Amino acid sequence: FVMGPSGAYAPHPDADWHLFAGDEAALPAISAALEALPDNAIGKAFIEVAGPEDQIDLTAPAGVDVAWIYRGGRADLVLEDVAGDHAPLIAAVKEAAWLPGQVQVFIHGEAQAVMHNLRPYIRKERG
């Protein structure tokens, strides 16, 4: 289940775990999505911001790991980079351990950088 910014997020009852990825533009959507999860949900959230000063408090189930990715202006961290400054977020998602079972994915961010890099990766390589 791959979702983007085109529709309202709702936890899918058949999902075994949840994956969220986005930048600061996605914070309101990811925050709302995390709060919509049932208490027993498991998953991973990757949120890219400029630095630690841009982190906010999020409410998420205990089984959801939230990773803050600091961009810090680094655009040289992913070799196949058409992502510009969003390379750290893309690298973090690609390097993350994949949990077993059916995943529901919510990706939101600057379209060229995040969507065009992560959506094909998740659909083709993580199926």
HELIX and SHEET records of a PDB file:
HELIX    1   1 GLU A   24  ALA A   26  5                                   3    
HELIX    2   2 LEU A   27  ALA A   36  1                                  10    
HELIX    3   3 PRO A   52  ASP A   54  5                                   3    
HELIX    4   4 GLY A   84  HIS A   86  5                                   3    
HELIX    5   5 ALA A   87  GLU A   95  1                                   9    
HELIX    6   6 ALA A  111  MET A  115  3                                   5    
HELIX    7   7 HIS A  116  PRO A  120  1                                   5    
HELIX    8   8 TYR A  121  GLU A  125  3                                   5    
SHEET    1   A 5 VAL A   2  MET A   3  0                                        
SHEET    2   A 5 VAL A 103  HIS A 108  1                                        
SHEET    3   A 5 TRP A  17  ASP A  23  1                                        
SHEET    4   A 5 ILE A  42  VAL A  49  1                                        
SHEET    5   A 5 GLY A  63  TYR A  70  1                                        
END                                                                             
